[in-house]
């Protein structure tokens, strides 16, 4: 086996975070990486733009896999604030919990959280798909514009406040809905979309028909055609 | 910013190393609060009928020996156990040695705090030598008031009680005026001292710690993650918006809280500990059960889960 094909192991006790990220950003980065001892470090595996796979063994701090493009980043532990912030494409999977603002402003790709995600999950998401196997905290999908947020557990207060075109699917209870967020009919195309998302996320034991769909009532100021010329 | 760490020992060998572990945790949070650092540690109960005081002097040449042979000097601070009930002892010290600042009073609590790099604080106060049942520590990035020793955290909130805070309060001036009318004394213009005074007032009015913290949710306007130390444990509360971070973890050996997980990662067995984010507007507390000298056992009063 050529050296370039071997799994590259990086121990953050021995190697600096900047050095790890520099190697992941290199044009000839190896296809598979294993990162040991993240110990809650911030900005682990941010800004990758390559079709590589990175497995992180342990808990990470803030902004892990932020701005990710094309790569698959798997965290075998919990993640702190801002997991996969502004993800463009690729896949980010966290085995444990995710902190606040998971997948914030994400434009594409898939973010999967096996445990719970905290407050503001999917805030201002712009095309990313987010699948949370547990529950999400308050103000999730706040001002969410595009993509899907799938919650297999419950959702906290003010779900989908000021939401635009993101589709939100919740299997459990939504504590309350934010301004202009309403429950909508779960039609066949939504069941199909959900099934595909759950499959992609590797979620077993959740049936699409068990979910409720939420989205925008399109009643806020921005949706009123009379305001179209205001700016 | 600001950083908070807290550690509660569930085993005697962790008690032996409590200060060293808290020092390691504090070092991880130094970047969150480079202005000042402070520690509240609970240990060595004072005998019945006596009171333990933590005192601070601005004078590097302070002659602490006037307090008696039992005084323990820690850099700019000293800890002394004096005969008498707390109110009398504090009044006596303030009367006879008015240049000293009383940082804490009670039976188990000791508070040390100072301006400057938190890592320097850990060395200067030799945290590695301190055993204890539990403790809280703080690194400060000042926003609402000056960088001074008295503006550093923890703030004492009454006998054996202390508060550390990450965040800022918006209505502290109005609350301070109200609390002054209620007879609560303040030494600074600091917002956290107002939260400490508020808790002291609620407890004096008969609230339990749980009820006093829940009252904070109604009366305090602003951002906060609070950690409150008591003689037997500690409690954690985040405001309902929960902008300020907090992580909690529990292993067979300890319970810990911190602003970020990297402060918990330095603890032995952190890899295997249960780790979670405390939910907003919910009080989490731990205390030792039963006989104070018995082997401590953690008791979560609230459900764990994000």
Interface residues (C-beta under 8 A of the other chain):
Chain A: X39 X40 X41 X42 X58 X59 X61 X62 X78 X80 X81 X96 X97 X99 X100 X115 X116 X117 X118 X119 X134 X135 X137 X138
Chain B: X242 X245 X247 X260 X261 X262 X263 X264 X265 X266 X271 X275 X276 X277 X279 X280 X305 X306
